[in-house]
Amino acid sequence: MDGMHIGRDEAIEILVSVLAISLTLSFSTSGLNLEPSLFIFHMAAFTITIGSGFVLHELAHKYYGIKYGAKARFKAWPTMLALALGLAIVPQIFGFRLPVFIAPGAVYIYAMRHISAKENGIISLAGPAMNWLLAGIFFVIALAFPGNAIIYTIARLGAMANMGLAMFNLLPIFPLDGSKVLAWDFRIWIAAFGFSLIGAGALGF
């Protein structure tokens, strides 16, 4: 990716976000009493599937922001990460669970010139498009290893999760990507959201 640069602080924020996502999902889905070896497996599975989807989604935004002459940097949202992790852990201490909403952070675009609606739409669409690509890769891996329970399960999770991430991010609600794609071109938003919705449904999301 020409022109891409990830500074030390930005890299740390990305890694912390991935770790928080994986911990949150592992606690939320597996509980607090899972054996260490199984917990590590769940952590690895969520990092490979959803962690990669999150990181590459944000880096796609960053790449296209830089391509259009802007500065772009990922910033983690520590409060939201702590809230997600807390919602995954604290209720279970008292014997119940709550739905978990994870908002790890976002790429901030700093432009020296006006970014057009089309450019902003393309920058925004790049993230979900990366999730489509990852969903396709994981789907092919699942098809290639139907007899290997571990690989198949992780790959199927990766396909579902990435298509689900694309669908969620394309909702036409600010500040999600869908609101900016819609502001650029209604037809492109309909096609992108429809593809994500159908894909997520077909994959069992």
NUDRENBA-40568 format. One record per atom (N, C-alpha, C): y, x, z. Coordinates in steps of 0.1 Angstrom, whole numbers, plus 2048, in hexadecimal, padded with zeros to 3 digits. Layout:
<vexlos>
YXZ;...
</vexlos>
This chain:
<vexlos>
7F4808800;800800800;80C809800;81380A7F5;81E8137F3;82A80E7FC;82F818803;83B81580C;83780F819;82A80D81C;826808829;826813833;82C80F83E;82C81984A;82B811856;82181585F;81F80E86B;822818876;82D81687E;83081F888;82781E894;82882889D;81F8288A9;82181C8B1;82D8178B4;82F80C8BD;8297FF8B6;82B7FE8A9;8267F38A1;8177F38A2;8117FE8A0;8027FF8A0;7FD7FB8AD;8037FF8B8;7FF7FC8C5;8007EC8C7;80B7E68C3;80C7D88C4;8017D08BC;7FE7D68B0;7F37D08A8;7E67D18B0;7E37DC8B5;7D67DE8BC;7D57D68C8;7E07D58D0;7E07CD8DC;7DE7BE8D8;7E47BA8CD;7E27AC8C9;7D47A98C5;7CE7B28BE;7C07B08BA;7B77B08C6;7B97B98D0;7B17B98DC;7B37AC8E4;7BF7A78E5;7C279B8EC;7BB78F8E5;7BC78E8D8;7B57848D0;7A67848D3;7A07908D2;7927918D4;78D78D8E2;7957928EC;79278E8FA;79477F8FC;79E7798F7;7A176B8F9;7957638F3;7917668E7;78775E8E0;7797608E7;77776D8EB;76A76F8F2;7697688FF;774768907;773760914;773751911;77A74D907;77B73F904;76E739900;7677408F7;75B73B8F1;74E73E8F9;74F749901;74374E908;74374D917;74E74A91C;74F74892B;751755932;75175593F;754760947;74876894C;73C76294B;730768951;72776E946;72C77193B;724777930;720785934;713789930;70F796932;7187A092B;71A7AC930;7247B592A;7207B991C;7137BA919;70F7BE90B;7127B3901;7107A6905;71379B8FD;7227998FB;72979B906;73879A906;73E7A58FC;7387B18FC;73D7BB8F3;73A7B78E4;72E7B18E2;72A7AC8D5;7347A28D0;7377988D9;74178E8D5;74E7948D2;75379D8DA;75F7A48D8;75F7AB8CA;7557B18C7;7547B88BA;7547AE8AE;74C7A38B0;74C7998A6;75A7938A3;7617908AE;76E78A8AC;7787948A6;7777A18AA;77F7AB8A5;77D7AD896;7717AD892;76D7AF883;7727A387B;770797880;77378B878;781786879;785783885;79377D887;79D788889;79A793890;7A379E892;7A77A4884;79E7A687B;7A17AB86E;7A97A1866;7A6794868;7AE78A861;7BC78A865;7BE78B872;7CC78B877;7D4798873;7CE7A4874;7D47B0871;7D87B0862;7CE7AE859;7D17AF84B;7DA7A4846;7DA79884D;7E378D84A;7F179284C;7F4798858;80179D85B;8057A9852;7FC7B284F;7FF7BD846;8027B9838;7FC7AE834;8007A8826;80E7A3826;81279D831;821799832;8297A5832;8267AF839;82E7BB83A;82F7C282D;8247C3825;8247CA818;82D7C380F;82C7B680E;8357AF804;8447AE809;8467AF816;8547B081B;85A7BD816;8527C8818;8577D5814;8587D6804;84F7CF7FD;8507CF7EF;85D7C97EA;8627BF7F1;86F7B97ED;87B7C07F4;8797CC7F8;8847D47FD;8887D280B;8817CB813;8847C8821;87C7D282A;8817D3836;8797D9841;8717CF847;8657D384B;85B7C9851;8547CF85C;8537C8867;84C7CE873;8457C387B;8397C587F;8317BC887;8367BD895;8397B289C;83C7B28AA;8337A88B1;82C7AD8BB;8237A58C4;82B79C8CD;8267918D1;82C7888DA;8247898E7;8287928F0;8207948FC;81E787905;82877F905;82777390E;81D769908;81D7688FB;81375F8F5;8057648F6;8037718F5;7F67788F6;7F1776904;7FA77890E;7F677691C;7F276891F;7FA75E919;7F775091B;7EA74C915;7E7751909;7DA74E903;7CE75390C;7D0760910;7C5766918;7C475E926;7CF75B92B;7CF753938;7C8746937;7CB73F92B;7C5732929;7B6733927;7B173E922;7A3740920;79C74492C;7A374A936;79C74F942;79E74694E;7AB743952;7AE73C95E;7A772F960;7A7726956;7A1719958;79271A95B;78B724956;77D726958;77A72A966;78473096D;78273497B;781727983;78771C97F;787710986;77D706980;77570B977;76A702972;76C6FA966;7776FC95E;7796F5952;77F6FE947;7806F993B;786701930;7916F992A;79B700924;7A66FA91C;7A670090E;7AA6F8904;7AC6FE8F7;7B570A8F7;7B27138EF;7BA7208EF;7C27208E2;7CF7238E3;7D87258D7;7DD7338D7;7DA73A8CC;7DD7498CC;7E974B8C2;7F47508C7;7FF7548BE;8027628C1;7FC76C8BB;7FD77A8BF;80A7818BC;81177C8B1;81D7838AD;82078089E;829787898;82C78588A;833791885;833792877;83B79C870;84979786E;85279F873;86179C871;8667A3865;86D79C85D;8737A2850;8827A4853;8867B0850;8947B4851;8997B8843;8A17AF83D;8A57B182F;8B47B582F;8B77BF826;8C47C3824;8CB7BB81A;8C47B2813;8C97A9809;8C379C80B;8C8792804;8C3784805;8B47847FF;8AB77F807;89D77D802;89D76E7FC;89976D7EF;8997607E9;88E7587EF;88E74A7EC;8847417F0;8767457EA;87774A7DE;86A74E7D7;86475A7DE;86D7647E0;8687717E7;86376E7F5;86A7657FC;86676280A;85975A809;8577527FF;84B74A7FD;83F7537FA;84175D7F2;8377677EE;83376F7FA;83D774802;83A77B80E;832773817;835766819;82E75E822;82075A81D;81E759810;81175580A;80776180A;80D76D80B;80477980B;7FB779817;7FF774822;7F677482E;7EA76B82C;7EC75E829;7E0756827;7D875A81B;7DE760811;7D6765805;7CD77080A;7D1779813;7C9783818;7BD77D820;7C0772827;7B576B82E;7AB765824;7B0760819;7A675B80F;79D76680A;7A3772807;79B77D803;79178180D;795782819;78B785824;78077B825;78476E824;77A763825;77076581A;77576880E;76C76A803;762776805;76878180B;75F78D80D;75578A818;759783823;74F78082D;745776828;74976D81F;74076381A;73576A811;739773809;73077B801;726783809;72B789814;72279081D;718787824;71D77B828;71377182D;70876D823;70C76B817;70276880C;6F977380A;6FD78080C;6F578B809;6EB78E814;6EE789820;6E578C82C;6E1780833;6DB77682C;6D776A833;6CC76C83D;6C477783C;6B9779845;6BD781851;6C9787851;6CD78F85D;6D6786865;6D1781871;6D8778879;6E677D87D;6E7789881;6F378F887;6FE79087C;6FA796870;704798866;70878A860;6FE78185E;701774858;70A76D861;70876D86E;710765878;71E76A878;720778879;72D77E879;73577B86C;72E77D861;73477A854;73876C852;72F763856;733754855;73F75185E;73F75786A;74B755873;75775A86C;756766866;76276C85F;767763854;75E75E84C;762755841;769749846;763742850;769736856;77673985C;777743864;78374686C;78E74A863;78C752858;79775684F;79C74A847;793741843;79873683B;79F72C845;79B72C851;7A272485B;7B072985E;7B173785F;7BE73D861;7C773A856;7C273B84A;7CA73883E;7CF72983E;7C6720841;7CA712842;7D571084D;7D3715859;7DC713864;7EA719860;7EA72585B;7F772B858;7FE72584C;7F771D844;7FE716839;80270883D;801704849;8076F884D;8166F884B;81C6EE846;82A6EE843;8336EC84F;8316F4859;8386F3866;83F701869;84C70186A;85370E86E;84F71387B;84C71F87D;84E72B874;84172F86D;83772686B;82B72A864;82E72C855;82573484F;826738841;82872C838;82172183B;822715832;830710830;83871183A;84670B839;84E71382F;84B72082E;853729825;84D727816;840726815;83A724808;83F716803;83F70C80B;8446FF807;8526FF803;85B70780A;869708806;86B70F7F9;8617177F5;86171E7E8;85D7157DD;85170F7DE;84B7077D3;8416FD7D9;8436F17D8;83A6E67DE;82D6E77D7;82C6E97CA;81F6E97C3;8166F57C8;81D7007CA;81570C7CE;8107097DC;8187037E5;8147007F2;8086F77F2;8096EC7EA;7FE6E27E9;7F16E97E5;7F26F27DB;7E66F87D6;7E07027E1;7E97097E7;7E57137F1;7DF70C7FE;7E6702802;7E16FB80E;7D46F380B;7D46EC7FF;7C86E57FB;7BC6EE7FA;7BE6FA7F4;7B37037F3;7AE707800;7B770A80A;7B370E817;7AC70381E;7B16F781D;7AB6EB824;79D6E981F;79B6E9812;78E6E780C;7846F2810;7896FE80F;78170A812;77D70A820;786707829;783706838;7786FB83A;77A6F0834;7716E5836;7636E9830;7626EF825;7566F381E;74E6FD827;75670682E;750710836;74C70C844;7506FF847;74C6F9854;7566FC85F;7636FF85B;76D702866;7706F686E;
</vexlos>
